[in-house]
Every structure is written in structure tokens, then in C-alpha cells.
Amino acid sequence: MPVAGDAVQPVNGLDALLCALEAGQHVHGLTDPSAGPGDAARGSDQRSARIANRFVDVPATQQLRIQRLPDDPVAVRRAVSEALADLPVSPVMPRAVCGWLVASVRPEAIAGYLGRQLAQRTSDGRHALLRFHDPRILARLVDILTPRQLSILLGPVDGWYFPDHTGRVIRISPHEPLRSLGRLTLSESQWGAIRRIARLNRCIEFLEQDAERQKLENEPAVIDRLIEQAAGFGLSGGREIIEFVAHGVRVHPEFHRHPRMRSLLNECGGKRSYSVLVKRLGAADWQAIREDMEVEAT
């Protein structure tokens, strides 16, 4: 199934937003007051609109707020720079600054559409809140949704710019090639991937403690598959799943298919601790597993 990842790219967020202003579009800051201090539209005296949460009752002061920034490059540059300076550096910490939306319609129209997308139904008919505005969630949705689904989700927004935890601004161009509007429908496998996002971010936080490691291509997707594999082997504790994922990232993404590992993982099904079992393996064992899996992949 094609995913929307091609619509996403790291950019110089300031330059891209200023280009949007020059093209006659408007930039809006999106802020989540419930996530803590921070303001994506700091210094703006333009009118704002609240995004009503149809899923849960949220006080007006804690509702998502979208506010148009002045059509002034200096003001936009200042607002974005100040917001980025206040961001937490952890991939698991909430962020009040959700991003900057480029759109030609009024803030009220954007707020109404996005508010309807917050309240979803799962494939089995249950009500669910989709926090797509949260940069921690949106960063993964671009790999989970199809291009058409991403277009439906973001609707009137022509360009969505959000900060990741490293301070980069990521641009989403959601309507390539065509804009789609309406209600979003997700499959059960997509809902499963969404439910794993919080655990995936905790794995990323753990892995980033090793500043010298070599990152894998499309690493978040690799981590997500490893989390699924860990559950399939009966691992349920958060720490054990993180350890399993770390072995997959550092040794080989398919390390669990190695005969030595399969023997150990079979014991996990009998409620043995993964952390205890892998202590049987030394550095030479891990190196052999890596080399064997690399040979198998060629």
C-alpha cells in the first residue's frame, strides 16, 4: 500500500513559510495549550479560532488554537524562531507548539474541518480520538496513511510545517497530486500502528542516548516492525520490548530470525524473561548473528 511519506521533507522552515507569504498565502500558528507553555503564533494580534474537541469535553482555555500570523516576514521569522527555541528535545515530551499551517481560507474554516477529524471511529466501530495535530503523532502518520488519506485528514491546509524533537521543521505537502476532502477511514492495521506510536517514540528516546550509532534508513518504520515482532514473541514489558528493538537496530533488523535467537525467543513464550535470556549471549555471539544475517540478505 503506498504511503504518504513522499509528501514529507525536512526543509528550512523559515524560508519555506516566507515563500508562502510571498505567494499570497497566509501562515497560521497551531498551539495546544493543554500540552504546556508555548505559542506557535507568539506576538500575533490577529484573530484566532478554537478547535472544538468533539471527543472529550475540554475547557475553552485548553482547546487547540489556530491563529493567523501577520503577513510580515519579520514577524513570521520571529514567531517561528522563538517557538523553536522553547521546544523540548525529547521525542516523548508533549509540545504546545504543533506547527504552522499554510492556507488561503479563514482560521474558522480550518478549525471547523480539523475539529471534525479529531473524532474518529475504529474499524470495529469504537469511538477514538486521533491526535494528528501532535507532532509526535503526525511524524508517524505520514508513514501510516496513504497519500489520499493524508489529503483528507488535512483538508483545507495547503502546507503543514511541524517541528520535530531535534529542532528541524518538517514540511508536509498533503495534496499531491489532488486534494481530497471528507471523513477519514482507517484500517485495523493502521489503527494498530497508531497505537504503537507512543512505544515507538520511547524506543527512539532510548536509542538516541547512543550518539555514535548509525541510524538505519527509514528507522521509525523498522522500529515499528520490531515492536510488532516483539509482541508476537510474547514480550509485553516496556523495558524488554525496548531491549528487543535496540538489538534489532544495532545488530540487524532480522536478528530474531537467526537460529540462535529463535531458540531463545521460544523460551520467552514460556514466560521466561527476554532480558535474562539474552545475557547468555556475548559480544562474539552478537557479531556472529549480525554476520550471518548480512550474508543471508545478500
Helices and strands as residue ranges (DSSP letters): G 4-7, E 8-11, H 13-22, E 26-31, G 33-35, E 48-51, G 60-62, E 64-68, H 73-85, E 97-103, H 107-118, E 119-121, E 127-129, H 135-144, H 147-154, E 159-163, E 169-172, H 188-195, H 197-207, H 219-232, H 238-250, G 255-257, H 259-268, H 274-277, G 278-280, H 283-297
